[in-house]
Structures are given as C-alpha cells and as structure tokens.
Amino acid sequence: MECTWPSAAAEDDAPLEHWPDRCAVEVHQCAGAQVARRADLVIEETPIALVYNCISHAVMLTTPTDLIDFALGFSLTEGILRSADEMLDCDPVPAGDEGIEIRLSIPGWRFAELRERRRTLAGKTGCGLCGVESLQAVAQPVQRIQRTCVPDQGAIARALAELPAHQPLFRATGGGHAAAWIDTSGRVELAREDVGRHNALDKLIGALYRRGFRPHEGFVICTSRASFEMVQKTMTAGIGLLVAVSAPTGAAVRLAEQAGMTLVGFARGERMLVYSHPGTVLD
C-alpha cells in the first residue's frame, strides 16, 4: 500500500518553535510564613507521535527538541530499524495545537516487521515499557558487547564535573535529564536533554548515529537511575560502558552482566559503585 501523507492545514504550518522546551509560569514561593509571588521556568513535555509509513506507532511525551535525533534513536533502540541508513526520510510536522507528528519513511521489509509486532505506547515520563503486549515482548535478544571503551584514570569524574555546562535546560528549569557521550579522556563530546531519561538517551544515540561514531571509543553518562531499558538501549547501540548518577535496578544489573557491559551507578565525583564487569574501569 502506497503511503500518502495528509496535507497539513494552514494552522499546522507554524514552525516547530511553536513548541518551546520551557515555559514561564507564576508561582508562590514559600519560606516559612513568608509568601512571595514570582515568575519561574518549567520544562515542557509535548505529545510526539512517531508515524512510520503513514501508520502511527507510538505517542511519547517528549521535550520538543532534537526530534530527528529522537526519532532515529528510538527507531534503532526499539529494533524497528537495524541501521541509520534505513531511515529514508524524517519530517517533524506540527499537528495543530495537539502536538507534533514525526513522519518517518522506512523500507517496506522493516515496515512489514513492525506491523507484525506492532504495539501501542502511552508515553509517560517515568515509563519505559508501557503498552508491551506480552511478557515475551519485554526483552530484546541479549547482544554481547564486542569492544568496550577503557577510560583514562579519573575520566568519569572529569566528565561528571563538565556535564552541567552541557545542560542549559536543566539550569533554566531544574527539570529534565541528560545523556552524554564521553571520550576516553573524560571530555563531554555530545549531550542531549529531555524530560524523560529514556528520551534523552534515544536523542543521544540518534545524534551519535547521524554523526557516525564507534561505540568502543567512548561511553555514556546519564543523569538518572539505570533502569532495565536504559541498559537495553545502550546495549543495542553497542556501547559497553554506562554510567548513571543514581541507582540501577536488579534487572538492569542482570542484563548488563549478560551483555558484557560495565554498569556504574551512584557516580558522584571520584565515588561510584561498579555493578558489572568492573575490569573496564578498575584495572
């Protein structure tokens, strides 16, 4: 069946800047018995529909920035695409005041696979596996990491110290998560932000694939806990070292162990806990 995108209505032709990544609100600031009114900035979340070959697959609540990166990263880490060049076209389009459609064109055989295992996701900022239709659909096959970055001594601490400079949205609002690509010396090469930790990681992975990268030449830091899906997405990208500033889950640790991935949690300066394959960072 040929895919024909619907024509956008006149009101839908507004630029994507119509959906900012933050908005101003009025708050009441309380300090004991003293109350003052002032302006504040809060992070935005916008419904983003991922539409493959004219068929809507998922709607996620996402900070509306770096949407092509997000679409590619999501498509790869969800196993919809196997390589970046299978994304034939990607066009974020305003959908009135309701949100944004990301219209993707993918090869027919990938679309046929998608239809076979199609699921509907109700996107939530804290949710990773909403709408999976069966227990068998939760886990993708474990992909063993082929090569892992071995960071220099002190690289993780240096990256953690530098990362706040790459989080303008967090500095403005105090909300959101970041995922960053770090080289072996500890330099932050690329970072992406989003209201959801999974979305931030998808944006980062998409951006890395669009630029061309070698998974063994760096590692990922995320400003969140390390859930099962965070490890799964990192594994799918072939990245062998994931550093989280908060706690991992048991499922995340088990998956990292099976995949040959080094998983670090509670990374704060020079202090951290290494949950799997410690030789990468301790030898």
C-alpha positions as CSV (number, residue, x, y, z in Angstrom):
1,M,0.0,0.0,0.0
2,E,1.4,3.4,-1.0
3,C,1.9,5.9,1.8
4,T,0.5,9.3,1.2
5,W,1.0,11.9,3.9
6,P,-2.1,14.1,4.6
7,S,-1.8,17.7,3.6
8,A,-1.1,20.0,6.6
9,A,-3.8,22.5,7.4
10,A,-2.9,26.2,7.3
11,E,-2.7,26.4,11.1
12,D,-0.3,23.4,11.1
13,D,2.3,25.3,9.0
14,A,3.7,27.1,12.1
15,P,7.4,26.3,12.8
16,L,8.3,23.8,15.5
17,E,9.4,26.7,17.7
18,H,5.7,27.0,18.5
19,W,6.5,24.2,21.0
20,P,9.3,25.6,23.2
21,D,11.3,23.4,25.5
22,R,10.3,25.5,28.5
23,C,7.6,27.9,29.6
24,A,7.1,30.7,32.1
25,V,4.7,30.2,35.0
26,E,3.7,32.2,38.1
27,V,4.5,30.6,41.4
28,H,4.1,31.3,45.1
29,Q,7.4,31.0,46.8
30,C,7.0,30.0,50.5
31,A,9.7,30.4,53.1
32,G,8.1,29.6,56.5
33,A,5.3,32.1,57.0
34,Q,6.5,34.4,54.2
35,V,5.0,34.0,50.8
36,A,6.1,35.9,47.6
37,R,4.8,35.7,44.0
38,R,7.4,35.4,41.3
39,A,8.0,34.0,37.8
40,D,9.5,30.6,37.2
41,L,10.5,28.5,34.2
42,V,9.4,24.9,33.9
43,I,10.4,22.2,31.4
44,E,7.9,21.3,28.7
45,E,6.6,17.9,27.6
46,T,4.7,17.6,24.3
47,P,2.9,14.7,22.7
48,I,5.1,13.4,19.9
49,A,3.6,10.8,17.6
50,L,6.1,8.6,15.7
51,V,4.4,7.7,12.4
52,Y,6.0,5.1,10.2
53,N,4.9,4.9,6.5
54,C,1.6,6.7,7.4
55,I,0.9,4.4,10.4
56,S,1.1,5.9,13.9
57,H,3.2,3.5,16.1
58,A,3.8,5.4,19.4
59,V,3.0,8.6,21.2
60,M,5.6,9.8,23.7
61,L,5.6,12.8,26.0
62,T,8.9,14.4,25.0
63,T,10.6,17.7,25.3
64,P,10.3,19.0,21.7
65,T,14.0,19.4,20.8
66,D,16.3,17.3,18.7
67,L,13.4,15.5,17.3
68,I,15.1,13.8,14.3
69,D,17.8,12.5,16.7
70,F,15.0,11.2,18.9
71,A,13.2,9.5,16.1
72,L,16.3,7.8,14.8
73,G,17.5,6.8,18.3
74,F,14.0,5.4,19.2
75,S,13.8,3.5,16.0
76,L,17.2,1.9,16.5
77,T,16.9,1.1,20.2
78,E,13.4,-0.3,19.8
79,G,14.7,-2.6,17.0
80,I,12.4,-1.0,14.3
81,L,15.5,-0.2,12.2
82,R,18.8,-2.0,12.2
83,S,20.9,0.8,10.8
84,A,20.7,4.6,10.4
85,D,20.5,4.5,6.6
86,E,17.2,2.6,6.9
87,M,15.6,5.9,7.9
88,L,14.8,7.0,4.4
89,D,13.1,10.3,5.5
90,C,12.2,12.0,8.7
91,D,10.0,15.1,8.9
92,P,8.7,16.6,12.2
93,V,5.3,18.2,11.4
94,P,3.1,20.4,13.7
95,A,-0.3,18.8,14.3
96,G,-2.3,21.8,15.3
97,D,-2.1,22.5,19.0
98,E,-2.2,18.9,19.9
99,G,1.5,18.1,19.4
100,I,3.9,17.0,16.7
101,E,4.0,14.2,14.3
102,I,7.4,12.8,13.3
103,R,6.7,11.3,9.9
104,L,9.3,8.6,9.0
105,S,9.7,6.6,5.8
106,I,11.3,3.3,6.2
107,P,11.9,0.3,3.8
108,G,9.0,-1.9,3.1
109,W,10.5,-5.0,4.8
110,R,11.2,-3.1,8.0
111,F,7.6,-1.8,8.0
112,A,6.3,-5.3,7.5
113,E,8.3,-6.4,10.5
114,L,6.9,-3.5,12.5
115,R,3.3,-4.4,11.6
116,E,4.0,-8.0,12.8
117,R,5.0,-6.9,16.3
118,R,3.2,-3.6,16.5
119,R,2.5,-2.2,19.9
120,T,0.8,1.0,21.2
121,L,2.8,3.0,23.7
122,A,1.2,5.6,26.0
123,G,4.2,7.7,26.7
124,K,4.9,8.7,30.3
125,T,8.0,10.5,31.6
126,G,8.8,7.7,34.1
127,C,7.7,4.8,31.9
128,G,9.8,2.5,29.8
129,L,7.7,-0.4,28.7
130,C,4.1,0.8,28.7
131,G,1.8,-1.0,26.2
132,V,4.0,-4.0,25.6
133,E,1.5,-6.7,24.5
134,S,3.2,-9.8,26.1
135,L,5.9,-10.8,28.5
136,Q,7.9,-12.2,25.6
137,A,8.0,-8.7,24.0
138,V,9.7,-7.1,27.0
139,A,13.2,-8.1,26.3
140,Q,15.0,-8.0,23.0
141,P,17.7,-10.7,22.5
142,V,20.9,-10.0,24.5
143,Q,23.5,-8.6,22.3
144,R,27.0,-9.2,23.6
145,I,29.2,-6.1,23.6
146,Q,32.1,-6.6,21.2
147,R,34.5,-3.9,22.4
148,T,34.3,-1.6,25.3
149,C,35.9,1.8,25.9
150,V,38.6,1.8,28.7
151,P,38.5,5.3,30.1
152,D,41.6,7.1,31.4
153,Q,42.1,7.3,35.2
154,G,39.7,10.0,36.5
155,A,37.8,10.3,33.2
156,I,34.4,9.6,34.8
157,A,34.9,12.3,37.5
158,R,36.1,14.8,34.9
159,A,33.0,14.1,32.8
160,L,30.7,14.5,35.7
161,A,32.2,17.8,36.6
162,E,31.9,19.1,33.0
163,L,28.4,17.8,32.3
164,P,26.4,20.6,34.0
165,A,27.8,23.0,31.4
166,H,26.0,21.0,28.7
167,Q,22.6,21.1,30.5
168,P,21.2,24.5,29.7
169,L,17.6,23.3,30.0
170,F,18.3,21.9,33.5
171,R,20.0,25.1,34.5
172,A,17.0,27.1,33.4
173,T,14.2,24.9,34.8
174,G,15.8,22.5,37.3
175,G,14.0,19.7,35.5
176,G,14.8,17.1,32.9
177,H,17.5,14.5,32.3
178,A,20.7,14.5,30.2
179,A,22.5,11.7,28.4
180,A,26.1,12.5,27.3
181,W,28.7,10.8,25.1
182,I,32.1,10.9,26.8
183,D,35.5,10.2,25.2
184,T,38.2,8.2,26.9
185,S,39.8,11.3,28.5
186,G,36.6,12.3,30.1
187,R,35.6,15.1,27.7
188,V,31.9,15.6,27.0
189,E,31.6,15.4,23.2
190,L,27.8,15.5,22.9
191,A,24.8,15.8,25.2
192,R,21.1,15.7,24.8
193,E,18.3,16.7,27.3
194,D,14.7,15.7,27.7
195,V,12.0,15.5,30.4
196,G,12.3,11.7,30.2
197,R,15.6,9.8,30.8
198,H,14.8,7.3,28.0
199,N,14.1,10.0,25.6
200,A,17.3,11.8,26.4
201,L,19.2,8.6,25.7
202,D,17.4,8.0,22.5
203,K,18.2,11.5,21.4
204,L,21.9,11.0,22.2
205,I,22.0,7.6,20.4
206,G,20.3,9.1,17.4
207,A,22.7,12.0,17.3
208,L,25.7,9.7,17.5
209,Y,24.5,7.6,14.6
210,R,23.7,10.6,12.5
211,R,27.3,11.8,13.0
212,G,28.9,8.5,12.7
213,F,30.6,7.0,15.8
214,R,32.5,4.0,17.0
215,P,30.8,2.6,20.1
216,H,34.1,1.4,21.7
217,E,35.6,4.9,21.6
218,G,33.5,6.4,24.3
219,F,30.9,5.8,27.0
220,V,27.5,7.2,28.2
221,I,26.7,9.1,31.3
222,C,23.0,9.6,32.3
223,T,21.7,11.9,35.0
224,S,19.2,9.3,36.2
225,R,18.8,5.9,37.6
226,A,19.9,3.0,35.3
227,S,16.7,1.1,34.5
228,F,16.5,-2.1,32.5
229,E,15.5,-0.2,29.4
230,M,18.4,2.3,29.8
231,V,20.8,-0.7,29.7
232,Q,18.9,-2.3,26.9
233,K,19.1,0.8,24.7
234,T,22.8,1.3,25.4
235,M,23.4,-2.4,24.7
236,T,21.5,-2.2,21.4
237,A,23.8,0.7,20.3
238,G,26.9,-1.5,21.1
239,I,28.1,0.8,23.9
240,G,29.9,-1.2,26.6
241,L,30.0,1.3,29.5
242,L,27.0,3.1,31.0
243,V,27.5,5.4,34.0
244,A,24.5,6.6,36.0
245,V,24.4,9.2,38.7
246,S,21.7,7.2,40.6
247,A,20.8,3.6,41.3
248,P,20.4,0.7,38.9
249,T,17.7,-1.9,39.1
250,G,18.2,-5.6,39.6
251,A,17.0,-6.3,36.0
252,A,19.5,-3.7,34.7
253,V,22.4,-5.3,36.5
254,R,21.5,-8.8,35.3
255,L,21.2,-7.6,31.7
256,A,24.5,-5.7,31.8
257,E,26.2,-8.8,33.2
258,Q,24.8,-11.0,30.4
259,A,25.7,-8.4,27.7
260,G,29.3,-8.0,28.9
261,M,28.5,-4.3,29.7
262,T,30.1,-2.4,32.5
263,L,27.4,-0.7,34.6
264,V,28.3,2.1,37.1
265,G,25.8,3.6,39.5
266,F,25.8,6.3,42.1
267,A,28.6,8.1,40.2
268,R,29.4,11.2,42.3
269,G,32.9,12.7,41.6
270,E,35.5,10.1,42.4
271,R,33.0,7.9,44.1
272,M,30.9,5.2,42.3
273,L,29.7,1.7,42.6
274,V,30.5,-0.7,39.7
275,Y,27.8,-3.4,39.3
276,S,29.1,-5.5,36.4
277,H,32.3,-6.2,34.6
278,P,34.5,-3.9,36.8
279,G,37.7,-4.5,34.8
280,T,36.9,-1.8,32.4
281,V,37.1,1.0,35.0
282,L,39.1,-0.6,37.8
283,D,42.1,-2.3,36.1
